[in-house]
């Protein structure tokens, strides 16, 4: 995902039994800044039956609602009470762990959190893995992912709960629930053993879609060539038309999952800002 310090999500609508509410409150008071699975007294975890009820929502971080530009594209955050979309999700972890998110919270890669381009921050979303029916509620506290074919970026903990760690990218349904509590809010709602969610029409597959990785970009051509040589494989340098910028590219791939695995690999080699780019 992310290209800059990990960036920026709302209130619930489903009632939950008082015992679960109490457990969530206890979890928050213990300092779970990014949410998590419901903790049972005496240890262990359980799957919650409904989204958490938010009685004391955190204020929306005003600075995160300003229009902003990333890589030449403008984004306008806004309240979207009926947000319900199907698209691709990716995940991020080690390279951003401990860094501040767009809301000022520290990114905990094991917590149930996410990044979204335009939803209010902090907020809550329900994410369903369409491949296996797993559902989680995530605290959205960052901005991203800035790749056209992705609608949400998951923490490692969220990807693990949805069983998406090995795939890298997966098709999900994202529903906005409302403002997040002052702390926490992340909950596992449904495991893979539960019945799958209702069928959702997915975007059409583009047969000739190709995927590239922009590993890094420099103003200095020798620096870009040195980086390409360090990476090896299919890395090459592409110059801007006015030679003002030199990009190190890898690819192409026709399979988005293979491209994402390669991106994760090159990020692990120290290129934490590597981007996945789709083209025809």
TARA-V472223 format. One record per backbone hydrogen bond with DSSP energy under -0.5 kcal/mol. CO is the residue of the C=O (numbers start at 1). NH is the residue of the N-H. If there is no record, write none. Layout:
CO:NH
CO:NH
//
This chain:
9:123
9:124
10:179
17:20
17:21
18:22
19:23
20:24
21:25
22:26
23:27
24:28
25:29
26:30
27:32
28:31
31:33
32:35
32:184
38:46
40:43
44:40
46:38
46:48
53:55
56:182
60:62
61:64
62:65
63:66
68:75
70:73
73:70
75:68
75:77
80:83
83:176
85:174
87:172
88:151
88:152
89:170
90:154
92:156
93:96
93:97
94:97
96:99
99:107
101:104
105:101
107:98
107:109
108:111
109:157
111:113
111:158
112:139
113:155
114:141
114:142
115:153
118:78
121:61
122:180
123:140
124:177
124:178
125:127
125:138
126:175
127:136
128:130
128:173
129:132
129:133
134:129
135:189
135:190
136:127
137:187
138:125
138:140
139:114
139:141
140:122
140:123
141:103
142:8
142:116
143:7
145:147
147:150
149:88
152:90
153:115
154:92
155:159
156:160
157:161
158:162
159:164
159:165
160:163
164:168
167:169
168:91
170:89
171:130
172:87
173:128
174:85
175:126
178:124
180:58
186:36
187:137
187:189
188:48
190:135
191:194
205:207
206:209
210:279
211:252
211:253
212:214
212:277
213:215
213:250
214:275
216:248
218:246
219:221
220:224
221:225
222:226
223:227
224:228
225:229
226:230
227:231
228:232
232:235
236:249
238:247
240:243
245:240
246:218
247:238
247:249
248:215
248:216
249:236
250:213
253:211
254:256
255:259
256:260
257:261
258:262
259:263
260:264
261:265
262:266
263:267
264:268
265:269
266:271
267:270
270:272
271:274
275:214
275:277
277:212
279:210
//
